[in-house]
Amino acid sequence: MSATASNALPIVQFRSRPGTVDLAWGHPDPATLPIREWAQACVGALRRYGGSALAYGHPNGPGPLVEWLVDRLGRTDGRAPDPPRIFVTAGASHALDLVAGLLCRSGDTVLVDAPTYHLAFRVLADHGVTLAPTPADRDGIDPAATRDLVARLRREGRRVPLLYLVPTFGNPTGRSLAEPRRAELVAVAEQTGLVLVEDDTYRELAYDGPAPPSLYSAAEDGAVIRLGSFAKTVAPGLRLGWLTAAPALVAALAGRGYIDSGGGVNHTNALSMAEFATAGAYDRHLDRVRARYRGQRDALVSAVHRHLPEVTFTTPAGGWFLWLRLPAPIGATALLPYADTNGVSYLPGTHFFVTDTGDTHLRLSFSLFAPDQLEEGTRRLARAMTQLGSAPEPGRPQ
Ligand SMILES: Cc1ncc(COP(=O)(O)O)c(C=O)c1O
């Protein structure tokens, strides 16, 4: 299958660099995309729902997908949301944009975990807000210090509506916030009125046992909005996801003018997803990709232990990323051109902070490559580190 149309206009966002083991991209392995089963689901949805599959959709999302989400989240999370708490979106990024549009005003301060998913910064910044890092230590967000920061900012007259975080199999760290901190953070939100926007994109990509219950499932109505996506579990091109939130927030989203005018978001794909899921294809596919990504994680972890014994990291129990701490004085930004010349790439840690920090770390994504390529990429990274270490002065490699 070609990535460009015959007129050579591009079809896809990402293009691989031939010869480079590019560990910068958090994208699904194209070989895993469920092309045949998705085609069957599309045909199945059209047969089952007829013209309703191609009509303007129900504002909150089509009933069959909402019903399936209730059941699924009841089995994969601490508590099943009921239908008025679910809103189908065009993915997690779209959900974040909608939530920010509803709850933020230009000039607000929005807190973001440090580090966290870098492209969320763009989505939030589109709303004219100032981003500020949430206090965090080696174990992630510090709830008590967050409470103090919110109080201080508000005393200074700032509006602080949201805190964005990825507490489960996070991007970029792969780690999950530990249980006591989850409960403390939810309590801070309930007490201060700060809304936690919990990006739960990686919940289903769990390799060593079930994911911890979401913050959403442990919170009072209104304290947490949880964003979910089918981009990592099924395919990003579907642009399909959902959010769970208090009924009033869901009603506000469903009552927006563009929904009134154009119907529920991504309706036909949402019904195909319902068909894909209820036919059992989702479970089969998830089993396959979990096994594959688990194998890729294990391969990268052991390659890093073998070839980069001086870096430190925590083995992720889910998601797609390894967050490596480099041995001083190596910085991820200075290392990158050496990595590029050696045919490997990654994202420097600086991408994942809104302040000028993070160069001690880099993020490797293991989603796109087979175990032997991950091994080769790690070998190349080790070579790049040796070259940088012995360079007369840091700069571009010769
Ligand atoms: C934490 C996180 N949230 C959201 C997204 C994007 O989700 P979607 O494709 O559903 O917009 C990504 C993709 O990398 C991600 O890592």
The ligand as a Gaussian input file, in Angstrom:
#p B3LYP/6-31G(d) Opt

LIG

0 1
 C       -0.640000      10.904000      26.092000
 C       -1.209000      11.056000      24.730000
 N       -2.389000      11.649000      24.578000
 C       -2.948000      11.798000      23.363000
 C       -2.313000      11.355000      22.229000
 C       -2.975000      11.551000      20.908000
 O       -4.226000      10.903000      20.963000
 P       -5.242000      11.004000      19.760000
 O       -4.565000      10.443000      18.555000
 O       -6.420000      10.201000      20.200000
 O       -5.588000      12.447000      19.584000
 C       -1.074000      10.732000      22.337000
 C       -0.352000      10.293000      21.146000
 O        0.856000      10.168000      21.131000
 C       -0.524000      10.576000      23.624000
 O        0.671000       9.976000      23.801000

